[in-house]
Amino acid sequence: MSTLLQPAPPGVIEELGAGPRRRTRGVWRVLGYLALAVAAVAVLLPFYWMIMSSLKTNNDVFTIPIKWWPDEPVWSNYADIWAKSDMTTWLRNTVLLSAAVTLLQVFTGSFAAYGFAKVRFPGRDVLFLAYIGTLAVPWQSYMIPQFVMMSKFHLTDTLWSIIALQAFGPIGVFLMKQYYESVPDELIDAARIDGMSEYGIYRRIMLPLSVPALASLTLITLVTTWNDYLGPLLYLRSPDLWTIQLGLKSFINQYNAEHALIMTGSVLSVLPIVVIFLLGQRYFVEGVATTGLKG
């Protein structure tokens, strides 16, 4: 009888209590996965509708109720858009602008960030805060003075206007500075003792160590420049200088609102960015995840 009244060992009690907690964690995990699935569907649904609309006739794009799958896919839309528009010129201008702006922003952002992060000079922190503070100023507030300045330099209606205005960016400086601060100062000091110049440290040490951050900055700048609409709308007036974003606008006036072709052009516009992101997503995620961590 005394044997039956003995208390259970501590390990058994802990095991009995762990069962409900484990089940609770499992329920929350399932709910989390469901929430992520719903969010993924909500994000991807507009892209699915865009792709399906590119395979419809113009009259079927905005039918009610919505047709989530075309009755007969109109694959000829992808051939018609090249015949009815100057898509080659639009894509060439977009690629040229995106590549030039991205290369310049990556270079200027990483170079300036090295100075703010690893070079000591009077007023460094104040200058950095003032430069980053420009992020709080909306572009619309200085858009007109900027346009007047470009007009005086005779750069309007040229691709150089967009390149000159977007060659520098505070976001790139902030992103790269946060990443550079994760590099130990002892490594930089050792290179200086060995006689390496600041330019050599930047080129031979900092750049190879910051590939993930550079990939993140490259992708962010590329996507922003590729999708830019207001900048080219202000400065690029000649049709032979239009980017793909301006070119798609022309379908509304010139082709009586050809919504199917607009969706087709949108798919062609998004496709290169999707491919680039899929190829570099590992570096992008790593760069974002490690930015701001102290070494």
C-alpha positions as semicolon CSV with decimal commas, in nm:
position;residue;x (nm);y (nm);z (nm)
1;M;0,000;0,000;0,000
2;S;0,286;0,237;0,084
3;T;0,438;0,167;-0,254
4;L;0,124;0,295;-0,433
5;L;0,132;0,623;-0,235
6;Q;0,492;0,710;-0,324
7;P;0,529;1,036;-0,524
8;A;0,618;1,011;-0,893
9;P;0,979;1,081;-0,990
10;P;1,053;1,443;-1,098
11;G;1,134;1,337;-1,454
12;V;0,789;1,182;-1,497
13;I;0,617;1,501;-1,375
14;E;0,820;1,714;-1,618
15;E;0,734;1,479;-1,902
16;L;0,362;1,500;-1,820
17;G;0,380;1,881;-1,820
18;A;0,583;1,895;-2,142
19;G;0,312;1,715;-2,338
20;P;0,051;1,998;-2,326
21;R;0,320;2,261;-2,390
22;R;0,444;2,068;-2,692
23;R;0,091;2,042;-2,829
24;T;0,037;2,416;-2,772
25;R;0,357;2,501;-2,959
26;G;0,248;2,270;-3,240
27;V;-0,088;2,447;-3,269
28;W;0,076;2,790;-3,280
29;R;0,324;2,667;-3,539
30;V;0,042;2,542;-3,761
31;L;-0,142;2,873;-3,720
32;G;0,178;3,058;-3,809
33;Y;0,221;2,852;-4,126
34;L;-0,142;2,919;-4,220
35;A;-0,095;3,293;-4,168
36;L;0,218;3,287;-4,385
37;A;0,033;3,092;-4,654
38;V;-0,252;3,345;-4,655
39;A;-0,003;3,634;-4,674
40;A;0,184;3,464;-4,961
41;V;-0,141;3,416;-5,153
42;A;-0,237;3,780;-5,095
43;V;0,101;3,898;-5,226
44;L;0,113;3,666;-5,527
45;L;-0,252;3,705;-5,633
46;P;-0,202;4,039;-5,817
47;F;0,093;3,892;-6,007
48;Y;-0,113;3,589;-6,103
49;W;-0,395;3,815;-6,223
50;M;-0,144;4,022;-6,424
51;I;-0,005;3,712;-6,597
52;M;-0,350;3,574;-6,671
53;S;-0,466;3,913;-6,803
54;S;-0,174;3,919;-7,043
55;L;-0,323;3,605;-7,202
56;K;-0,672;3,750;-7,249
57;T;-0,836;3,965;-7,511
58;N;-0,874;4,332;-7,430
59;N;-1,247;4,298;-7,354
60;D;-1,194;4,009;-7,111
61;V;-0,944;4,182;-6,882
62;F;-1,202;4,360;-6,663
63;T;-1,500;4,130;-6,699
64;I;-1,729;4,076;-6,399
65;P;-1,712;3,821;-6,248
66;I;-1,334;3,797;-6,282
67;K;-1,204;3,523;-6,506
68;W;-0,908;3,376;-6,321
69;W;-0,819;3,166;-6,623
70;P;-0,874;3,276;-6,985
71;D;-1,111;3,070;-7,197
72;E;-0,851;3,057;-7,475
73;P;-0,504;3,191;-7,391
74;V;-0,406;3,463;-7,638
75;W;-0,035;3,395;-7,670
76;S;-0,020;3,632;-7,966
77;N;-0,020;3,927;-7,721
78;Y;0,350;3,864;-7,660
79;A;0,417;3,898;-8,031
80;D;0,177;4,188;-8,087
81;I;0,340;4,409;-7,825
82;W;0,670;4,399;-8,012
83;A;0,495;4,478;-8,340
84;K;0,272;4,757;-8,205
85;S;0,528;4,936;-7,988
86;D;0,895;5,027;-7,963
87;M;0,954;4,774;-7,685
88;T;1,317;4,719;-7,787
89;T;1,402;5,088;-7,737
90;W;1,215;5,102;-7,406
91;L;1,395;4,798;-7,270
92;R;1,732;4,924;-7,392
93;N;1,687;5,260;-7,221
94;T;1,564;5,095;-6,901
95;V;1,856;4,853;-6,891
96;L;2,105;5,131;-6,963
97;L;1,969;5,360;-6,693
98;S;1,934;5,082;-6,436
99;A;2,286;4,951;-6,496
100;A;2,450;5,296;-6,488
101;V;2,264;5,417;-6,179
102;T;2,320;5,089;-5,995
103;L;2,693;5,083;-6,063
104;L;2,735;5,445;-5,958
105;Q;2,525;5,411;-5,641
106;V;2,704;5,094;-5,536
107;F;3,043;5,260;-5,588
108;T;2,962;5,597;-5,430
109;G;2,759;5,443;-5,147
110;S;3,021;5,188;-5,050
111;F;3,308;5,437;-5,085
112;A;3,140;5,706;-4,874
113;A;3,029;5,446;-4,619
114;Y;3,388;5,336;-4,569
115;G;3,484;5,693;-4,482
116;F;3,198;5,730;-4,236
117;A;3,258;5,390;-4,076
118;K;3,638;5,348;-4,061
119;V;3,803;5,687;-4,115
120;R;3,817;5,930;-3,823
121;F;3,783;6,300;-3,908
122;P;3,629;6,603;-3,732
123;G;3,252;6,630;-3,772
124;R;3,213;6,281;-3,912
125;D;2,905;6,186;-3,712
126;V;2,734;6,521;-3,764
127;L;2,794;6,505;-4,139
128;F;2,661;6,149;-4,153
129;L;2,345;6,239;-3,961
130;A;2,288;6,542;-4,185
131;Y;2,331;6,329;-4,497
132;I;2,101;6,053;-4,373
133;G;1,853;6,317;-4,260
134;T;1,785;6,394;-4,627
135;L;1,584;6,070;-4,634
136;A;1,314;6,251;-4,437
137;V;1,279;6,519;-4,706
138;P;1,027;6,417;-4,975
139;W;1,152;6,446;-5,331
140;Q;0,845;6,648;-5,429
141;S;0,964;6,934;-5,208
142;Y;1,280;6,995;-5,412
143;M;1,166;6,849;-5,744
144;I;1,115;7,188;-5,913
145;P;1,450;7,343;-5,810
146;Q;1,619;7,024;-5,922
147;F;1,449;7,044;-6,259
148;V;1,555;7,410;-6,297
149;M;1,914;7,313;-6,218
150;M;1,911;7,033;-6,477
151;S;1,763;7,276;-6,732
152;K;2,046;7,524;-6,675
153;F;2,296;7,244;-6,728
154;H;2,112;7,150;-7,052
155;L;2,066;6,792;-6,930
156;T;1,688;6,770;-6,959
157;D;1,555;6,529;-7,222
158;T;1,874;6,322;-7,192
159;L;1,954;6,004;-7,007
160;W;2,233;6,191;-6,829
161;S;1,977;6,381;-6,620
162;I;1,852;6,061;-6,454
163;I;2,203;5,924;-6,414
164;A;2,335;6,247;-6,256
165;L;2,043;6,279;-6,014
166;Q;2,054;5,920;-5,894
167;A;2,429;5,859;-5,888
168;F;2,431;5,921;-5,510
169;G;2,190;5,783;-5,254
170;P;2,179;5,807;-4,872
171;I;2,016;5,463;-4,843
172;G;2,322;5,298;-4,992
173;V;2,556;5,488;-4,761
174;F;2,350;5,394;-4,456
175;L;2,326;5,027;-4,555
176;M;2,697;4,989;-4,629
177;K;2,807;5,184;-4,321
178;Q;2,607;4,954;-4,095
179;Y;2,770;4,653;-4,258
180;Y;3,122;4,800;-4,246
181;E;3,086;4,856;-3,873
182;S;3,060;4,478;-3,829
183;V;3,419;4,448;-3,958
184;P;3,664;4,461;-3,661
185;D;3,866;4,780;-3,638
186;E;4,172;4,571;-3,545
187;L;4,176;4,432;-3,900
188;I;4,181;4,781;-4,048
189;D;4,447;4,902;-3,805
190;A;4,668;4,603;-3,887
191;A;4,643;4,685;-4,258
192;R;4,739;5,045;-4,189
193;I;5,040;4,935;-3,984
194;D;5,148;4,718;-4,278
195;G;5,152;5,032;-4,493
196;M;4,831;4,982;-4,690
197;S;4,657;5,301;-4,798
198;E;4,291;5,378;-4,729
199;Y;4,210;5,312;-5,093
200;G;4,387;4,977;-5,073
201;I;4,198;4,882;-4,756
202;Y;3,869;4,973;-4,924
203;R;3,947;4,776;-5,240
204;R;4,130;4,474;-5,100
205;I;3,966;4,423;-4,761
206;M;3,629;4,595;-4,729
207;L;3,483;4,515;-5,070
208;P;3,561;4,138;-5,059
209;L;3,418;4,117;-4,706
210;S;3,097;4,302;-4,794
211;V;2,970;4,099;-5,090
212;P;2,630;4,025;-4,924
213;A;2,571;4,393;-4,846
214;L;2,681;4,494;-5,195
215;A;2,439;4,240;-5,343
216;S;2,155;4,378;-5,131
217;L;2,234;4,736;-5,232
218;T;2,262;4,633;-5,597
219;L;1,924;4,464;-5,597
220;I;1,749;4,744;-5,409
221;T;1,891;5,012;-5,640
222;L;1,824;4,809;-5,954
223;V;1,459;4,749;-5,866
224;T;1,405;5,113;-5,765
225;T;1,558;5,249;-6,085
226;W;1,388;4,991;-6,307
227;N;1,043;5,077;-6,168
228;D;1,096;5,453;-6,156
229;Y;0,819;5,641;-6,333
230;L;0,809;6,000;-6,210
231;G;1,176;6,077;-6,279
232;P;1,171;5,968;-6,645
233;L;0,829;6,133;-6,686
234;L;0,979;6,471;-6,590
235;Y;1,310;6,455;-6,774
236;L;1,264;6,222;-7,074
237;R;1,025;6,380;-7,322
238;S;1,148;6,229;-7,649
239;P;0,987;5,892;-7,734
240;D;1,325;5,746;-7,827
241;L;1,440;5,805;-7,466
242;W;1,140;5,650;-7,293
243;T;1,182;5,371;-7,042
244;I;0,946;5,077;-7,031
245;Q;0,737;5,245;-6,760
246;L;0,673;5,547;-6,982
247;G;0,624;5,329;-7,285
248;L;0,344;5,130;-7,123
249;K;0,163;5,458;-7,053
250;S;0,149;5,528;-7,425
251;F;-0,087;5,235;-7,481
252;I;-0,366;5,424;-7,310
253;N;-0,369;5,712;-7,558
254;Q;-0,227;5,565;-7,874
255;Y;-0,399;5,228;-7,871
256;N;-0,727;5,313;-7,700
257;A;-0,645;5,161;-7,362
258;E;-0,514;4,823;-7,472
259;H;-0,521;4,674;-7,122
260;A;-0,420;4,327;-7,239
261;L;-0,104;4,466;-7,401
262;I;-0,035;4,677;-7,091
263;M;-0,045;4,360;-6,881
264;T;0,178;4,185;-7,133
265;G;0,431;4,466;-7,112
266;S;0,410;4,457;-6,733
267;V;0,496;4,087;-6,733
268;L;0,794;4,153;-6,960
269;S;0,900;4,437;-6,730
270;V;0,880;4,232;-6,411
271;L;1,041;3,917;-6,550
272;P;1,407;4,038;-6,553
273;I;1,381;4,161;-6,193
274;V;1,233;3,829;-6,079
275;V;1,513;3,635;-6,248
276;I;1,783;3,857;-6,094
277;F;1,628;3,826;-5,748
278;L;1,603;3,447;-5,772
279;L;1,968;3,427;-5,873
280;G;2,090;3,656;-5,595
281;Q;1,839;3,598;-5,315
282;R;2,092;3,415;-5,097
283;Y;2,326;3,715;-5,093
284;F;2,034;3,955;-5,055
285;V;1,891;3,779;-4,749
286;E;2,236;3,741;-4,595
287;G;2,317;4,108;-4,651
288;V;1,993;4,229;-4,494
289;A;2,021;3,986;-4,203
290;T;2,379;4,082;-4,114
291;T;2,355;4,458;-4,166
292;G;2,399;4,638;-3,837
293;L;2,555;4,345;-3,647
294;K;2,867;4,436;-3,458
295;G;3,172;4,214;-3,509
